[in-house]
């Protein structure tokens, strides 16, 4: 089977390829969307769990930190496993795990033991860590280098679709709703925030298992990146080969430490903004303000992902660092400005802007750069290493930030500000690099 011809920077695809790739990506994206519904449900249940069992913010932060650290270590371990197993199988393993753990987290509400919540959420964090490396690995085989920034933007959109889904579904479950406009469903216990998303993830996993192929060759199309892989059988690499190649690349580590800064800000907002709005601004989940915030945060996060990916692909010819550096420094200015204003409308405005910048760097560094560095053979581990640092950084927004918030919500924005500065400075060191293996020499 011949390789795809190229015209300039844009490959010419055979008839039917784009439609088949769209089908593939659609079901992968839906499964990953459901992963996020099974992840951000905790932020909505945070205050309810605290109130029911008398947990402090630091206690809730312990649950958050455990899940994020388990996810971080899982990204490294599962990234290696994904390059051996293949992306589709890895995602299905992760789906089975997160469905099981979300069901159990709801069941654990009948006992209300902190250690049990911590244990279940920790296992869930590890199982969800099969998702991103699996998704990135499959799509590295289906997207050419000059399309990967835009793919990263689409990836960001699917993440934020999951956030939008849970921030819409969750308040409805907690407050009651009309099913099909006819049947009145009364307010449900917070445990349903874990059971319903688990059911959605189950359906998405079944569809993904049926329709997704790991590579174009498996769907009877030629390879998209013949310089990165020679065929369907070449997409899998040995664990030692992957580890040695990726771990010795200095660009990986610069991006990884910058990504830790992204994680601290992103998780600081995502894990705590519902409770921040409840306790500081007395906004309930059914209010117009929260509905707008629940819509705007994922919306602008998606816009940031799409715009940053497109700009890095086109204006900067695949260089991710200049765009990321600008975003980090802009983020710092926004965060410091947010700390100076105290109205509910100002809180909404600045939380939305912070989400824009954090998710823009999230998509182009964790997704596009990982595919650039790893290629189709090693994208799983490249993604795993980089993404793990986002969650090592993000873990600070669990117990540590929770402990500060037990003292005062005044620490909320100041906690995030230094990370934008550090991330921007790290990106300045690699401004001229296209993050491919060959450019790291």
C-alpha positions in Angstrom: 0.0 0.0 0.0 1.5 3.4 -1.0 2.1 6.2 1.4 0.0 9.3 1.3 1.3 12.0 -1.2 1.8 15.4 0.1 1.2 18.9 -1.4 3.1 21.5 0.5 2.4 21.0 4.2 -1.1 19.5 3.6 -1.3 15.8 2.7 -3.7 14.6 0.1 -6.0 11.9 1.5 -7.7 9.2 -0.6 -11.5 9.3 -0.9 -13.2 8.2 2.3 -10.2 8.8 4.5 -11.4 11.9 6.2 -14.9 10.5 6.9 -13.4 7.3 8.4 -11.0 9.3 10.5 -13.8 11.5 11.7 -15.8 8.4 12.7 -12.7 7.1 14.5 -12.0 10.3 16.3 -15.7 10.9 17.1 -16.0 7.7 19.2 -12.6 8.1 20.8 -13.6 11.7 21.7 -16.9 10.7 23.1 -15.3 8.1 25.4 -12.7 10.6 26.6 -15.6 13.1 27.1 -17.3 10.6 29.4 -14.0 10.1 31.3 -14.2 13.8 32.2 -17.7 13.5 33.4 -16.5 10.8 35.7 -13.7 13.1 36.9 -15.2 16.5 37.5 -18.3 15.2 39.3 -16.3 15.4 42.5 -16.0 19.2 42.2 -19.8 19.5 42.2 -20.1 17.1 45.1 -17.3 18.7 47.2 -19.4 20.9 49.5 -22.2 18.2 49.8 -19.7 15.5 50.9 -18.1 17.9 53.4 -21.4 18.9 54.8 -22.7 15.3 55.2 -19.6 13.8 56.8 -18.0 16.8 58.4 -14.9 16.8 56.2 -12.7 19.9 56.1 -11.4 21.4 52.8 -8.0 19.8 53.6 -9.9 16.4 53.9 -11.5 17.0 50.5 -8.1 18.1 49.2 -6.7 14.7 50.3 -9.2 12.9 48.1 -8.3 15.3 45.2 -4.5 15.0 45.7 -4.6 11.2 45.9 -6.6 11.0 42.7 -4.3 13.5 40.9 -1.1 11.8 42.1 -2.4 8.3 41.1 -3.3 9.8 37.7 0.2 11.3 37.4 2.0 8.1 38.1 -0.5 6.2 36.0 0.3 8.4 33.0 4.0 7.3 33.1 3.2 3.7 33.7 0.3 3.5 31.3 2.0 5.5 28.7 4.6 2.8 28.4 1.9 0.1 28.5 -0.1 1.9 25.8 2.9 1.9 23.4 2.9 -1.9 23.9 -0.8 -2.6 24.0 -2.1 -0.1 21.5 -4.3 2.9 22.1 -7.7 1.3 21.7 -7.1 -1.5 24.2 -5.6 1.0 26.7 -8.7 3.3 26.5 -11.1 0.3 27.0 -9.1 -0.8 30.1 -9.3 2.7 31.5 -13.1 2.9 30.8 -13.8 -0.4 32.6 -11.8 0.9 35.6 -13.4 4.4 35.9 -16.9 3.0 35.5 -16.3 0.5 38.3 -14.7 3.1 40.6 -17.4 5.7 40.1 -20.1 3.2 40.9 -18.2 2.2 44.1 -17.6 5.8 45.1 -21.4 6.3 45.1 -21.8 3.1 47.1 -19.2 4.3 49.6 -21.6 7.2 50.5 -23.5 4.7 52.7 -20.5 4.5 55.1 -18.9 8.0 54.7 -15.3 6.9 55.5 -12.6 9.3 54.4 -10.0 6.6 53.8 -12.5 4.7 51.6 -13.2 7.7 49.4 -9.5 8.4 49.1 -8.8 4.7 48.1 -11.5 4.5 45.5 -10.7 7.9 44.0 -7.0 7.0 43.9 -7.7 3.8 42.0 -10.0 5.7 39.7 -7.2 8.3 39.0 -4.9 5.5 38.0 -7.5 3.8 35.7 -8.4 7.1 34.0 -4.7 7.5 33.2 -5.1 5.0 30.4 -7.3 7.5 28.6 -5.0 10.3 27.4 -2.0 8.1 26.3 -4.4 5.8 24.5 -6.3 8.6 22.7 -3.1 10.4 21.7 -1.5 7.2 20.4 -4.4 6.3 18.2 -4.6 9.9 16.8 -0.9 10.2 16.3 -1.3 7.5 13.6 -4.3 9.2 12.0 -3.0 12.9 11.9 0.0 14.3 10.1 2.4 16.6 11.9 1.0 19.8 10.5 -2.5 18.8 11.6 -1.7 17.9 15.2 -2.1 21.3 16.7 -5.6 21.5 15.3 -6.2 18.0 16.5 -5.1 19.2 20.0 -7.7 21.9 19.7 -10.4 19.3 19.0 -9.0 17.2 21.9 -9.5 20.2 24.1 -13.0 20.6 22.8 -13.9 17.0 23.7 -12.5 17.5 27.2 -14.6 20.6 27.7 -17.6 18.9 26.3 -17.3 16.5 29.2 -16.9 19.4 31.7 -19.9 21.1 30.2 -21.9 17.9 30.3 -21.3 17.3 34.0 -21.7 21.0 34.9 -25.1 20.8 33.2 -26.2 17.4 34.3 -24.8 17.6 37.8 -26.8 20.6 39.0 -30.0 19.1 37.4 -29.5 15.8 39.3 -28.9 17.7 42.6 -31.9 20.1 42.2 -34.4 17.9 40.3 -35.6 18.2 36.7 -38.3 17.2 34.2 -37.4 14.1 32.3 -38.5 14.4 28.6 -40.5 17.4 29.7 -43.1 15.2 31.4 -41.8 13.2 34.3 -40.7 15.1 37.4 -37.5 13.7 38.9 -37.0 15.0 42.5 -33.6 16.2 43.8 -31.2 13.2 44.0 -28.4 12.4 46.5 -24.9 13.4 45.4 -24.0 9.8 44.8 -26.0 10.0 41.5 -23.3 12.4 40.3 -21.1 9.3 40.1 -23.6 6.6 39.0 -25.1 8.4 36.0 -21.7 9.4 34.4 -20.5 5.8 34.9 -23.5 4.6 32.8 -22.7 7.2 30.1 -19.1 6.0 30.0 -20.2 2.4 29.6 -22.3 3.2 26.5 -19.4 5.3 25.0 -16.9 2.4 25.6 -19.1 -0.1 23.8 -19.4 2.2 20.8 -15.6 2.8 20.8 -14.9 -0.9 20.9 -17.1 -1.5 17.8 -16.0 1.4 15.6 -12.4 2.5 16.4 -9.3 1.3 14.6 -5.8 1.9 16.0 -4.2 2.9 12.6 -5.3 3.9 9.1 -3.9 0.6 7.8 -6.3 -1.4 9.9 -9.1 0.5 8.1 -7.5 -0.2 4.7 -5.9 3.3 4.2 -2.2 4.2 3.7 0.0 5.5 6.6 -0.3 9.2 7.3 3.2 9.6 8.7 5.5 7.1 6.8 8.6 8.7 8.3 7.3 7.9 11.8 5.9 4.4 11.3 6.2 1.9 8.4 2.9 0.1 8.9 0.3 -1.1 11.4 2.7 -3.5 13.0 5.4 -0.8 13.5 3.2 1.4 15.7 4.0 -0.7 18.8 7.4 -0.4 20.3 9.3 -2.2 23.0 9.1 -0.6 26.5 12.9 -0.2 26.8 13.2 1.4 23.3 10.4 3.9 24.2 11.8 4.7 27.7 15.3 5.3 26.4 14.3 7.5 23.5 11.8 9.7 25.3 13.5 10.0 28.7 16.8 11.2 27.0 15.0 14.0 25.2 15.7 17.3 27.0 12.7 19.1 25.3 10.4 16.5 27.0 11.5 17.7 30.4 11.2 21.4 29.8 7.7 20.9 28.5 6.9 18.6 31.4 7.9 21.1 34.0 6.0 23.9 32.3 3.0 21.5 32.1 3.2 21.1 35.9 2.5 24.9 36.1 -0.5 24.4 33.7 -1.8 21.7 36.0 -1.6 23.7 39.2 -3.7 26.5 37.7 -6.1 24.3 35.8 -6.8 22.0 38.8 -7.0 25.0 41.1 -9.9 26.4 39.1 -11.6 23.1 38.1 -11.5 21.4 41.5 -12.6 24.4 43.6 -14.6 26.9 41.5 -18.0 25.4 42.3 -17.3 25.6 46.1 -15.7 29.0 45.7 -18.9 30.4 44.1 -21.1 28.7 46.7 -19.2 29.9 49.8 -17.7 33.2 48.8 -20.4 34.6 46.5 -23.4 32.5 47.8 -24.3 31.3 44.3 -26.3 28.1 44.1 -26.1 25.6 41.3 -29.5 26.5 39.8 -28.8 30.3 39.6 -28.2 32.1 36.4 -24.7 33.0 37.4 -23.6 29.4 37.9 -25.3 28.2 34.7 -23.4 30.9 32.8 -20.2 29.9 34.5 -20.8 26.2 33.9 -21.3 27.0 30.2 -18.6 29.7 29.7 -15.7 27.9 31.4 -15.8 24.9 29.0 -16.7 27.1 26.1 -13.8 29.4 26.3 -11.5 26.5 27.3 -12.5 24.9 24.0 -11.9 28.2 22.1 -8.5 28.5 23.7 -7.6 25.0 22.7 -8.7 25.4 19.1 -7.1 28.9 18.6 -3.8 28.0 20.2 -3.6 24.8 18.1 -4.4 26.6 14.9 -2.0 29.4 15.6 0.9 27.1 16.5 0.3 25.0 13.3 0.0 27.9 10.9 1.7 31.1 12.1 4.5 29.3 13.9 4.8 26.3 11.6 4.4 23.7 14.3 6.3 25.5 17.1 4.3 25.3 20.3 6.6 27.2 22.7 6.0 30.8 21.5 2.3 30.5 21.8 2.5 28.8 25.2 4.9 31.4 26.5 2.6 34.2 25.6 -0.3 32.4 27.2 1.5 31.8 30.5 2.5 35.4 30.9 -1.0 36.6 30.0 -2.4 34.1 32.5 -0.3 35.6 35.3 -1.7 39.1 34.6 -5.3 37.8 34.6 -4.8 35.9 37.9 -3.3 38.9 39.7 -6.1 41.1 38.4 -8.7 38.6 39.6 -7.4 38.9 43.2 -8.1 42.6 43.2 -11.8 42.4 42.4 -14.5 40.9 44.7 -17.9 41.0 43.0 -19.6 37.9 41.7 -19.5 39.2 38.1 -15.8 39.9 38.4 -15.3 36.3 39.7 -17.1 34.9 36.7 -15.2 37.1 34.3 -11.8 36.2 35.6 -12.4 32.5 36.2 -13.5 32.3 32.5 -10.3 34.1 31.3 -8.1 31.9 33.5 -9.7 28.8 32.1 -9.1 30.1 28.5 -5.3 30.4 29.1 -4.9 27.2 31.2 -6.7 25.0 28.7 -4.9 26.6 25.7 -1.5 25.6 27.1 -3.0 22.2 28.2 -3.9 21.2 24.6 -0.9 22.3 22.7 1.8 21.1 25.2 0.2 17.9 26.4 -1.2 16.7 23.1 0.4 18.3 20.0 3.9 18.5 21.5 3.6 14.9 22.7 2.7 13.6 19.2 5.5 15.7 17.7 8.1 14.2 20.0 6.9 10.7 20.1 5.4 10.1 16.7 3.1 7.2 16.1 5.4 4.7 17.8 6.1 6.5 21.0 3.3 9.1 21.4 1.8 7.1 24.3 4.8 7.4 26.6 5.6 11.0 25.4 2.1 12.0 26.3 2.3 10.1 29.6 5.5 11.7 30.8 4.4 15.2 29.9 0.8 14.8 31.1 2.0 13.2 34.4 3.7 16.5 35.3 0.4 18.4 34.8 -1.1 16.2 37.5 2.0 16.3 39.8 1.6 20.1 39.6 -2.2 19.8 39.9 -1.9 17.7 43.1 -0.8 20.9 44.9 -4.3 22.2 44.2 -5.7 19.4 46.4 -4.5 19.0 50.0 -2.2 22.0 50.0 -4.7 24.5 48.5 -7.5 23.0 50.6 -5.4 23.6 53.7 -4.9 27.3 52.7 -8.6 27.6 51.9 -9.5 26.3 55.4 -7.8 29.5 56.6 -9.2 31.9 54.0 -10.5 32.0 50.4 -8.2 35.0 50.0 -5.4 32.6 49.1 -7.3 31.2 46.1 -6.0 33.3 43.2 -2.6 34.1 44.8 -1.9 30.4 45.0 -2.1 30.2 41.1 -0.1 33.3 40.1 3.5 32.1 40.4 2.9 29.1 38.1 2.2 31.3 35.1 5.5 33.1 35.5 7.5 29.9 35.8 5.7 28.2 32.8 6.4 31.2 30.6 10.0 31.4 31.5 10.5 27.7 30.7 8.9 28.1 27.3 11.3 31.0 26.5 14.1 28.5 26.6 12.8 26.5 23.7 11.2 29.2 21.5 12.8 28.2 18.3 12.2 24.4 18.6 9.7 22.3 16.7 9.4 19.6 19.3 10.4 16.6 17.2 12.9 14.0 18.3 15.4 15.2 15.6 15.3 18.8 16.8 16.3 17.8 20.3 19.8 16.8 19.2 
